[in-house]
Amino acid sequence: MTPSLMNILKDNTLTGDNYVTWKRKIGLLLQSEKHKFVLTTPKPPAPNNESSIMCRDEYEQWKTSDDMAKCYIMATISDVLQQQHEGMESAADIMMSLEEMFAMKSRTTKREAVTAFMNLRMKPGQAVKDHMMKVIAHLNIAELHGAEIDGETKIDMVVNSLSDSFDQFKLDYTLNKKEYTLQGLMQDVQSAEKILVKGKVKRFIWLVKLLLLRPVKRSRNNRGKSNLGLSRRRPRK
């Protein structure tokens, strides 16, 4: 066994919450060692004195691979799970038992993660980078729990999550249907963010100049008070 496979055995122990990730990695491990077929191929009949050499070889190959698959599976689950599955006959039986124990919880977690991703919305004034990092984090959680979202749908959902300030960007995206990666989308949205910021700064400067250039109008009452304050008092006779 290669060192990389040893690391998979060491660093990916099934505890329950990581079932989807563990299942994917144990599948890769069994496939690389050419033992994964025992999970889907029924056990051949045990040979007898009349069995052909081909049948004997087929049985021995399946039995050897099944024993190895059971060892790998048992080595990558917690001590408690090992005790619960020690007496099971085949690797397929162990995998089926683990599926029954953890698959329902995993599906619930996956549904919650996908819902959180779909409902995520950019807050007014939030930086694009902060929002995109949060989106990618939610997406990674959903995919780690088995969610399969194609690239185009991912981009559509991310674009729709942008705040109203990016309505023009969303309109351009809808009309042009530009193909994006998540990284490329973030770069273009950040460029749009810079344009929006510059526009706000220019408008603010324009308003300040307008206020400074506008003549100050005094009311009659103010002028009267000012004149009274500046006028000299007449001496009494």
Sine and cosine of phi, psi and omega as CSV:
sin_phi,cos_phi,sin_psi,cos_psi,sin_omega,cos_omega
0.00,0.00,0.70,-0.72,-0.04,-1.00
-0.96,0.27,0.37,-0.93,0.03,-1.00
-0.85,0.53,-0.57,0.82,0.00,-1.00
-0.90,0.43,-0.60,0.80,0.05,-1.00
-0.94,0.34,-0.56,0.83,0.07,-1.00
-0.89,0.46,-0.61,0.79,0.03,-1.00
-0.91,0.41,-0.61,0.79,0.05,-1.00
-0.87,0.49,-0.69,0.72,0.02,-1.00
-0.90,0.44,-0.61,0.80,-0.09,-1.00
-0.98,0.22,-0.64,0.76,-0.19,-0.98
-0.99,-0.16,0.01,1.00,-0.10,-1.00
-0.75,-0.66,0.86,0.50,0.04,-1.00
-0.98,0.19,0.75,-0.66,0.01,-1.00
-0.96,0.28,0.82,-0.57,0.06,-1.00
-0.88,-0.48,-0.28,0.96,0.01,-1.00
0.73,-0.68,-0.87,0.50,-0.04,-1.00
-0.92,0.38,-0.43,0.90,-0.03,-1.00
-0.99,-0.16,0.47,0.88,-0.12,-0.99
-0.86,0.50,-0.72,0.70,-0.06,-1.00
-0.89,0.46,-0.71,0.71,0.02,-1.00
-0.90,0.43,-0.70,0.72,0.01,-1.00
-0.88,0.47,-0.70,0.71,-0.03,-1.00
-0.87,0.49,-0.67,0.75,0.01,-1.00
-0.90,0.43,-0.66,0.75,-0.06,-1.00
-0.97,0.25,-0.59,0.81,0.05,-1.00
-0.93,0.37,-0.53,0.85,0.08,-1.00
-0.90,0.43,-0.68,0.74,0.05,-1.00
-0.90,0.44,-0.65,0.76,0.01,-1.00
-0.89,0.45,-0.74,0.68,0.00,-1.00
-0.91,0.42,-0.60,0.80,0.02,-1.00
-0.92,0.40,-0.68,0.74,-0.01,-1.00
-0.91,0.42,-0.49,0.87,0.01,-1.00
-1.00,-0.04,0.05,1.00,0.04,-1.00
0.89,0.45,0.63,0.78,0.05,-1.00
-0.87,-0.49,-0.03,1.00,-0.13,-0.99
-0.93,0.38,-0.39,0.92,-0.07,-1.00
-0.88,0.48,-0.40,0.92,-0.04,-1.00
-0.93,0.36,-0.30,0.95,0.00,-1.00
-0.97,0.25,-0.35,0.94,-0.04,-1.00
-0.84,-0.54,-0.18,0.98,-0.02,-1.00
-0.98,-0.21,0.83,-0.56,0.00,-1.00
-0.88,0.48,0.46,-0.89,0.03,-1.00
-0.92,0.40,0.79,-0.61,0.02,-1.00
-0.92,0.40,0.39,-0.92,0.05,-1.00
-0.88,0.47,0.59,-0.81,0.04,-1.00
-0.91,0.42,0.71,-0.70,-0.04,-1.00
-0.95,0.32,0.44,-0.90,0.10,-1.00
-0.80,-0.60,-0.18,-0.98,-0.06,-1.00
-0.89,0.45,-0.41,0.91,-0.05,-1.00
-1.00,-0.09,-0.05,1.00,-0.04,-1.00
-0.94,0.34,0.55,-0.83,0.03,-1.00
-0.97,0.24,0.27,-0.96,0.04,-1.00
-0.88,0.48,-0.61,0.79,0.02,-1.00
-0.88,0.48,-0.69,0.72,0.01,-1.00
-0.91,0.41,-0.63,0.77,0.03,-1.00
-0.89,0.45,-0.71,0.71,-0.01,-1.00
-0.90,0.44,-0.65,0.76,0.00,-1.00
-0.89,0.46,-0.68,0.73,0.00,-1.00
-0.91,0.41,-0.71,0.70,-0.02,-1.00
-0.89,0.45,-0.64,0.77,0.02,-1.00
-0.90,0.44,-0.71,0.71,0.00,-1.00
-0.90,0.44,-0.70,0.72,-0.04,-1.00
-0.90,0.44,-0.67,0.74,0.02,-1.00
-0.89,0.45,-0.72,0.70,-0.01,-1.00
-0.92,0.40,-0.60,0.80,0.01,-1.00
-0.92,0.39,-0.66,0.75,0.04,-1.00
-0.88,0.47,-0.67,0.74,0.02,-1.00
-0.91,0.41,-0.67,0.75,0.01,-1.00
-0.89,0.47,-0.66,0.75,0.03,-1.00
-0.89,0.46,-0.64,0.77,0.02,-1.00
-0.89,0.46,-0.71,0.70,-0.01,-1.00
-0.89,0.45,-0.69,0.73,-0.01,-1.00
-0.90,0.43,-0.74,0.67,-0.03,-1.00
-0.91,0.42,-0.51,0.86,0.00,-1.00
-0.96,0.28,-0.28,0.96,-0.07,-1.00
-0.92,-0.38,0.30,0.95,0.09,-1.00
-0.87,-0.50,0.32,-0.95,-0.08,-1.00
-0.92,0.40,0.26,-0.96,-0.02,-1.00
-0.86,0.51,-0.64,0.77,-0.01,-1.00
-0.90,0.44,-0.69,0.72,0.01,-1.00
-0.93,0.37,-0.55,0.83,0.06,-1.00
-0.87,0.49,-0.71,0.71,0.00,-1.00
-0.89,0.45,-0.57,0.82,-0.02,-1.00
-0.96,0.28,-0.36,0.93,-0.13,-0.99
-0.88,-0.48,0.17,0.99,-0.05,-1.00
-0.88,0.48,-0.60,0.80,-0.11,-0.99
-1.00,0.04,0.06,1.00,-0.06,-1.00
-0.97,0.25,0.55,-0.83,-0.18,-0.98
-0.97,0.24,-0.64,0.77,-0.13,-0.99
-0.73,-0.69,0.25,-0.97,0.06,-1.00
-0.90,0.43,-0.59,0.81,0.02,-1.00
-0.89,0.45,-0.62,0.79,0.02,-1.00
-0.91,0.42,-0.65,0.76,0.01,-1.00
-0.90,0.43,-0.71,0.70,-0.01,-1.00
-0.89,0.45,-0.62,0.78,0.02,-1.00
-0.91,0.42,-0.64,0.77,0.02,-1.00
-0.90,0.43,-0.70,0.72,0.02,-1.00
-0.90,0.43,-0.59,0.81,0.05,-1.00
-0.88,0.48,-0.69,0.72,0.00,-1.00
-0.91,0.41,-0.54,0.84,-0.05,-1.00
-0.97,0.24,-0.61,0.79,-0.21,-0.98
-0.87,-0.50,-0.28,0.96,-0.11,-0.99
-0.90,0.43,-0.66,0.75,-0.03,-1.00
-0.89,0.46,-0.70,0.71,0.03,-1.00
-0.89,0.45,-0.62,0.79,0.00,-1.00
-0.92,0.40,-0.64,0.77,0.02,-1.00
-0.90,0.43,-0.62,0.78,0.04,-1.00
-0.90,0.44,-0.70,0.71,0.02,-1.00
-0.89,0.45,-0.64,0.77,0.02,-1.00
-0.89,0.45,-0.70,0.72,0.00,-1.00
-0.89,0.46,-0.67,0.75,0.02,-1.00
-0.91,0.42,-0.64,0.77,-0.01,-1.00
-0.92,0.39,-0.66,0.75,0.02,-1.00
-0.91,0.41,-0.65,0.76,0.03,-1.00
-0.88,0.47,-0.68,0.74,0.03,-1.00
-0.89,0.46,-0.63,0.78,0.02,-1.00
-0.91,0.41,-0.68,0.73,-0.03,-1.00
-0.93,0.37,-0.55,0.83,-0.06,-1.00
-1.00,0.03,-0.07,1.00,-0.03,-1.00
-0.93,0.38,0.77,-0.64,0.00,-1.00
-0.75,-0.67,0.60,-0.80,0.01,-1.00
-0.96,0.29,0.76,-0.65,0.01,-1.00
-0.98,0.18,0.56,-0.83,0.05,-1.00
-0.84,0.54,0.76,-0.65,0.00,-1.00
0.99,0.11,-0.10,1.00,0.01,-1.00
-0.95,0.30,0.64,-0.77,0.02,-1.00
-0.92,0.38,0.62,-0.79,-0.02,-1.00
-0.85,0.53,-0.69,0.72,-0.04,-1.00
-0.87,0.49,-0.68,0.73,0.00,-1.00
-0.89,0.46,-0.69,0.73,0.00,-1.00
-0.91,0.42,-0.70,0.71,-0.03,-1.00
-0.91,0.41,-0.60,0.80,0.05,-1.00
-0.90,0.44,-0.62,0.79,0.04,-1.00
-0.93,0.37,-0.65,0.76,0.04,-1.00
-0.87,0.49,-0.74,0.67,-0.03,-1.00
-0.90,0.44,-0.61,0.79,0.03,-1.00
-0.89,0.46,-0.71,0.70,0.04,-1.00
-0.89,0.46,-0.65,0.76,0.00,-1.00
-0.90,0.43,-0.67,0.74,0.02,-1.00
-0.89,0.46,-0.64,0.77,0.02,-1.00
-0.89,0.45,-0.69,0.72,0.00,-1.00
-0.89,0.47,-0.68,0.73,-0.04,-1.00
-0.95,0.31,-0.55,0.83,0.06,-1.00
-0.89,0.45,-0.45,0.89,0.01,-1.00
-0.99,-0.12,0.29,0.96,0.15,-0.99
0.99,-0.15,0.04,1.00,0.02,-1.00
-0.94,0.35,0.69,-0.73,0.02,-1.00
-0.89,-0.47,0.96,-0.27,-0.02,-1.00
-0.86,-0.51,0.85,-0.52,-0.03,-1.00
-0.94,0.34,0.33,-0.94,-0.13,-0.99
-0.85,0.53,-0.68,0.73,-0.04,-1.00
-0.91,0.42,-0.65,0.76,0.01,-1.00
-0.91,0.41,-0.63,0.78,0.06,-1.00
-0.83,0.55,-0.76,0.66,-0.05,-1.00
-0.90,0.43,-0.68,0.73,0.04,-1.00
-0.84,0.54,-0.70,0.72,-0.03,-1.00
-0.92,0.39,-0.63,0.78,0.00,-1.00
-0.92,0.38,-0.69,0.72,0.01,-1.00
-0.88,0.48,-0.68,0.73,0.00,-1.00
-0.92,0.39,-0.35,0.94,-0.01,-1.00
-0.99,0.15,-0.15,0.99,-0.03,-1.00
-0.94,0.34,0.43,-0.90,-0.03,-1.00
-0.95,0.30,0.15,-0.99,-0.05,-1.00
-0.89,0.45,-0.36,0.93,0.01,-1.00
-0.88,0.48,-0.38,0.93,-0.05,-1.00
-0.97,-0.23,0.43,0.90,-0.01,-1.00
-0.86,0.52,-0.63,0.78,0.01,-1.00
-0.91,0.41,-0.65,0.76,0.04,-1.00
-0.89,0.45,-0.69,0.73,0.00,-1.00
-0.90,0.43,-0.62,0.79,0.04,-1.00
-0.90,0.43,-0.71,0.70,0.02,-1.00
-0.88,0.48,-0.65,0.76,0.02,-1.00
-0.90,0.44,-0.69,0.72,-0.01,-1.00
-0.90,0.43,-0.65,0.76,-0.04,-1.00
-0.96,0.28,-0.64,0.77,-0.10,-0.99
-1.00,-0.07,-0.38,0.93,0.00,-1.00
0.75,0.66,0.78,0.62,0.04,-1.00
-0.93,0.37,0.66,-0.75,0.01,-1.00
-0.99,0.14,0.78,-0.62,-0.08,-1.00
-0.80,-0.59,0.48,-0.88,0.40,-0.92
-0.99,-0.14,0.23,-0.97,0.02,-1.00
-0.87,0.49,-0.63,0.78,0.01,-1.00
-0.91,0.41,-0.70,0.72,0.02,-1.00
-0.90,0.43,-0.63,0.78,0.04,-1.00
-0.89,0.46,-0.71,0.71,-0.01,-1.00
-0.88,0.48,-0.63,0.77,0.01,-1.00
-0.90,0.45,-0.70,0.72,-0.01,-1.00
-0.93,0.36,-0.62,0.79,0.02,-1.00
-0.93,0.37,-0.59,0.81,0.07,-1.00
-0.91,0.41,-0.59,0.80,0.07,-1.00
-0.90,0.44,-0.67,0.74,0.05,-1.00
-0.90,0.44,-0.58,0.81,0.03,-1.00
-0.89,0.46,-0.67,0.74,0.01,-1.00
-0.89,0.46,-0.65,0.76,0.03,-1.00
-0.90,0.44,-0.67,0.75,0.02,-1.00
-0.90,0.44,-0.67,0.74,0.00,-1.00
-0.90,0.44,-0.70,0.71,0.02,-1.00
-0.88,0.48,-0.65,0.76,0.02,-1.00
-0.89,0.45,-0.64,0.77,0.02,-1.00
-0.92,0.38,-0.64,0.77,0.01,-1.00
-0.90,0.43,-0.71,0.71,0.01,-1.00
-0.88,0.47,-0.66,0.75,0.00,-1.00
-0.91,0.41,-0.62,0.78,0.02,-1.00
-0.90,0.43,-0.70,0.71,0.01,-1.00
-0.89,0.46,-0.66,0.75,0.02,-1.00
-0.88,0.47,-0.66,0.75,0.01,-1.00
-0.92,0.39,-0.63,0.78,0.02,-1.00
-0.90,0.45,-0.71,0.71,0.02,-1.00
-0.88,0.47,-0.64,0.77,0.00,-1.00
-0.88,0.47,-0.66,0.75,0.00,-1.00
-0.93,0.36,-0.61,0.80,-0.01,-1.00
-0.94,0.33,-0.56,0.83,-0.04,-1.00
-0.99,0.11,-0.27,0.96,-0.04,-1.00
-0.95,0.31,0.79,-0.62,0.01,-1.00
-0.91,0.41,0.59,-0.81,-0.01,-1.00
-1.00,0.09,0.84,-0.54,0.00,-1.00
-0.99,-0.16,0.80,-0.60,0.04,-1.00
-0.99,-0.15,0.60,-0.80,0.03,-1.00
-0.98,0.21,0.30,-0.96,0.02,-1.00
-0.87,0.49,-0.63,0.77,0.00,-1.00
-0.88,0.48,-0.67,0.74,0.01,-1.00
-0.91,0.41,-0.65,0.76,0.01,-1.00
-0.90,0.43,-0.63,0.77,0.00,-1.00
-0.90,0.45,-0.69,0.73,0.01,-1.00
-0.90,0.43,-0.61,0.79,0.00,-1.00
-0.91,0.41,-0.68,0.73,-0.01,-1.00
-0.91,0.42,-0.63,0.77,0.00,-1.00
-0.90,0.44,-0.59,0.81,-0.03,-1.00
-0.95,0.32,-0.51,0.86,-0.08,-1.00
-1.00,-0.04,-0.34,0.94,-0.07,-1.00
-0.95,0.30,0.49,-0.87,0.04,-1.00
-1.00,0.05,0.57,-0.82,0.04,-1.00
-0.99,0.13,0.66,-0.75,0.02,-1.00
-0.98,0.19,0.70,-0.71,0.00,-1.00
-0.93,0.37,0.56,-0.83,0.02,-1.00
-0.97,0.25,0.61,-0.79,0.02,-1.00
-1.00,0.05,0.00,0.00,0.00,0.00
